[in-house]
Amino acid sequence: MDNPLVVDVLTKKQLNVLIQLAHADKHFAVEERAMIYRISDERSFPKEMVSALIRQPEPIVSFAYMSDDQKINHLADCIELIFADHRIFESEVIFARGIAIKLGLKKEAVDFMIEHYGEYTREMLISTVLSRFSTV
């Protein structure tokens, strides 16, 4: 079983990135906020800590602590957040491309996932991105 402290730190870092992505277009949409709180609920992460991160996001650090599976699922969460408010902003796409690079993927992975969002299942997107856009 996962160590709860490690899971909390991982979840905090992932939520922090999603919060910064939501802020990238200078408009933190209600749908984006709802998705972030839904993820925190699914992971039993304290709402108070999410609220604190929303008020004051932390610097984004290395993703070396994440497994490959966690990295690609994190990028998929980022893409889902981009679509949460039914509007795609260039600032969000640019931010997500930077995250993809930090995760060890080519920035084109983001473009592919956006282009095929809703057309492919999440699993198909993840599988294709891993096979075509990994830099490791």
C-alpha positions as a LaTeX table, in Angstrom:
\begin{tabular}{lrrr}
\hline
Residue & $x$ (\AA) & $y$ (\AA) & $z$ (\AA) \\
\hline
Met1 & 0.00 & 0.00 & 0.00 \\
Asp2 & 1.15 & 3.56 & $-0.75$ \\
Asn3 & 2.53 & 5.63 & 2.07 \\
Pro4 & $-0.23$ & 8.24 & 2.78 \\
Leu5 & 2.32 & 11.02 & 3.32 \\
Val6 & 3.93 & 10.37 & $-0.08$ \\
Val7 & 0.54 & 10.23 & $-1.78$ \\
Asp8 & $-0.46$ & 13.54 & $-0.16$ \\
Val9 & 2.75 & 15.23 & $-1.34$ \\
Leu10 & 2.27 & 13.85 & $-4.85$ \\
Thr11 & $-1.38$ & 14.91 & $-4.93$ \\
Lys12 & $-0.46$ & 18.37 & $-3.65$ \\
Lys13 & 2.12 & 18.82 & $-6.41$ \\
Gln14 & $-0.30$ & 17.59 & $-9.08$ \\
Leu15 & $-3.13$ & 19.81 & $-7.85$ \\
Asn16 & $-0.73$ & 22.75 & $-7.73$ \\
Val17 & 0.07 & 22.28 & $-11.43$ \\
Leu18 & $-3.62$ & 22.01 & $-12.31$ \\
Ile19 & $-4.34$ & 25.18 & $-10.34$ \\
Gln20 & $-1.60$ & 27.06 & $-12.17$ \\
Leu21 & $-2.93$ & 25.74 & $-15.48$ \\
Ala22 & $-6.41$ & 26.98 & $-14.53$ \\
His23 & $-4.90$ & 30.42 & $-13.82$ \\
Ala24 & $-2.94$ & 30.45 & $-17.12$ \\
Asp25 & $-5.73$ & 32.18 & $-19.04$ \\
Lys26 & $-6.26$ & 34.71 & $-16.21$ \\
His27 & $-9.74$ & 33.25 & $-15.66$ \\
Phe28 & $-10.17$ & 30.46 & $-13.13$ \\
Ala29 & $-13.46$ & 29.02 & $-14.42$ \\
Val30 & $-16.04$ & 27.45 & $-12.12$ \\
Glu31 & $-15.74$ & 24.19 & $-14.09$ \\
Glu32 & $-11.97$ & 24.14 & $-13.61$ \\
Arg33 & $-12.36$ & 24.74 & $-9.88$ \\
Ala34 & $-14.96$ & 21.94 & $-9.69$ \\
Met35 & $-12.63$ & 19.51 & $-11.47$ \\
Ile36 & $-9.75$ & 20.33 & $-9.12$ \\
Tyr37 & $-11.94$ & 19.81 & $-6.06$ \\
Arg38 & $-13.31$ & 16.56 & $-7.58$ \\
Ile39 & $-9.77$ & 15.22 & $-8.01$ \\
Ser40 & $-8.88$ & 16.26 & $-4.47$ \\
Asp41 & $-12.00$ & 14.47 & $-3.16$ \\
Glu42 & $-11.15$ & 11.32 & $-5.15$ \\
Arg43 & $-7.70$ & 11.32 & $-3.55$ \\
Ser44 & $-8.93$ & 12.26 & $-0.05$ \\
Phe45 & $-6.87$ & 15.43 & $-0.16$ \\
Pro46 & $-7.98$ & 18.13 & 2.32 \\
Lys47 & $-10.17$ & 20.86 & 0.80 \\
Glu48 & $-8.48$ & 23.45 & 3.02 \\
Met49 & $-5.12$ & 22.68 & 1.42 \\
Val50 & $-6.64$ & 22.98 & $-2.06$ \\
Ser51 & $-8.13$ & 26.35 & $-1.13$ \\
Ala52 & $-4.73$ & 27.49 & 0.17 \\
Leu53 & $-3.06$ & 26.41 & $-3.09$ \\
Ile54 & $-5.69$ & 28.25 & $-5.12$ \\
Arg55 & $-4.99$ & 31.41 & $-3.14$ \\
Gln56 & $-1.23$ & 30.98 & $-3.36$ \\
Pro57 & 0.14 & 28.34 & $-5.76$ \\
Glu58 & 3.60 & 26.96 & $-5.07$ \\
Pro59 & 6.51 & 26.89 & $-7.54$ \\
Ile60 & 6.47 & 23.89 & $-9.85$ \\
Val61 & 9.31 & 21.51 & $-9.08$ \\
Ser62 & 10.76 & 18.50 & $-10.84$ \\
Phe63 & 8.52 & 15.58 & $-11.74$ \\
Ala64 & 11.28 & 13.03 & $-11.08$ \\
Tyr65 & 9.32 & 11.73 & $-8.09$ \\
Met66 & 6.52 & 10.48 & $-10.38$ \\
Ser67 & 6.31 & 7.11 & $-12.10$ \\
Asp68 & 5.82 & 7.07 & $-15.89$ \\
Asp69 & 2.19 & 6.09 & $-15.35$ \\
Gln70 & 1.65 & 8.98 & $-12.95$ \\
Lys71 & 3.29 & 11.40 & $-15.39$ \\
Ile72 & 1.12 & 10.50 & $-18.37$ \\
Asn73 & $-2.04$ & 10.47 & $-16.26$ \\
His74 & $-1.08$ & 13.87 & $-14.89$ \\
Leu75 & $-0.77$ & 15.23 & $-18.44$ \\
Ala76 & $-4.16$ & 13.68 & $-19.27$ \\
Asp77 & $-5.60$ & 15.53 & $-16.24$ \\
Cys78 & $-4.10$ & 18.76 & $-17.58$ \\
Ile79 & $-5.77$ & 18.20 & $-20.95$ \\
Glu80 & $-9.09$ & 17.44 & $-19.24$ \\
Leu81 & $-8.77$ & 20.70 & $-17.29$ \\
Ile82 & $-8.15$ & 22.66 & $-20.51$ \\
Phe83 & $-11.50$ & 21.37 & $-21.77$ \\
Ala84 & $-13.35$ & 21.83 & $-18.45$ \\
Asp85 & $-14.70$ & 25.29 & $-19.31$ \\
His86 & $-15.33$ & 24.36 & $-22.97$ \\
Arg87 & $-12.82$ & 26.98 & $-24.12$ \\
Ile88 & $-9.23$ & 26.40 & $-25.15$ \\
Phe89 & $-6.88$ & 29.31 & $-24.50$ \\
Glu90 & $-3.45$ & 29.52 & $-26.08$ \\
Ser91 & $-1.97$ & 30.39 & $-22.67$ \\
Glu92 & $-3.28$ & 27.06 & $-21.31$ \\
Val93 & $-1.86$ & 25.13 & $-24.27$ \\
Ile94 & 1.54 & 26.80 & $-23.87$ \\
Phe95 & 1.54 & 26.02 & $-20.14$ \\
Ala96 & 0.57 & 22.38 & $-20.80$ \\
Arg97 & 3.33 & 22.03 & $-23.41$ \\
Gly98 & 5.85 & 23.16 & $-20.80$ \\
Ile99 & 4.49 & 20.59 & $-18.35$ \\
Ala100 & 4.73 & 17.87 & $-21.04$ \\
Ile101 & 8.40 & 18.69 & $-21.59$ \\
Lys102 & 9.06 & 18.57 & $-17.83$ \\
Leu103 & 7.31 & 15.18 & $-17.75$ \\
Gly104 & 9.69 & 13.80 & $-20.40$ \\
Leu105 & 7.33 & 14.10 & $-23.36$ \\
Lys106 & 7.54 & 16.10 & $-26.55$ \\
Lys107 & 5.43 & 19.25 & $-26.51$ \\
Glu108 & 3.53 & 17.87 & $-29.53$ \\
Ala109 & 1.93 & 15.37 & $-27.14$ \\
Val110 & $-0.29$ & 18.20 & $-25.89$ \\
Asp111 & $-1.35$ & 19.16 & $-29.41$ \\
Phe112 & $-2.15$ & 15.52 & $-30.20$ \\
Met113 & $-4.18$ & 15.08 & $-27.03$ \\
Ile114 & $-6.13$ & 18.28 & $-27.63$ \\
Glu115 & $-6.77$ & 17.41 & $-31.27$ \\
His116 & $-8.08$ & 13.95 & $-30.40$ \\
Tyr117 & $-9.81$ & 14.75 & $-27.09$ \\
Gly118 & $-13.29$ & 13.27 & $-27.15$ \\
Glu119 & $-12.44$ & 11.25 & $-30.25$ \\
Tyr120 & $-10.14$ & 8.78 & $-28.44$ \\
Thr121 & $-10.70$ & 7.30 & $-25.02$ \\
Arg122 & $-8.34$ & 8.49 & $-22.29$ \\
Glu123 & $-6.59$ & 5.10 & $-22.42$ \\
Met124 & $-6.10$ & 5.37 & $-26.22$ \\
Leu125 & $-4.72$ & 8.89 & $-25.88$ \\
Ile126 & $-2.30$ & 7.80 & $-23.17$ \\
Ser127 & $-1.14$ & 4.73 & $-25.10$ \\
Thr128 & $-0.57$ & 6.71 & $-28.29$ \\
Val129 & 1.24 & 9.54 & $-26.52$ \\
Leu130 & 3.55 & 7.10 & $-24.73$ \\
Ser131 & 4.45 & 5.34 & $-27.97$ \\
Arg132 & 4.82 & 8.46 & $-30.13$ \\
Phe133 & 5.84 & 11.37 & $-27.96$ \\
Ser134 & 8.10 & 10.04 & $-25.19$ \\
Thr135 & 11.59 & 11.52 & $-25.05$ \\
Val136 & 12.99 & 8.80 & $-22.78$ \\
\hline
\end{tabular}
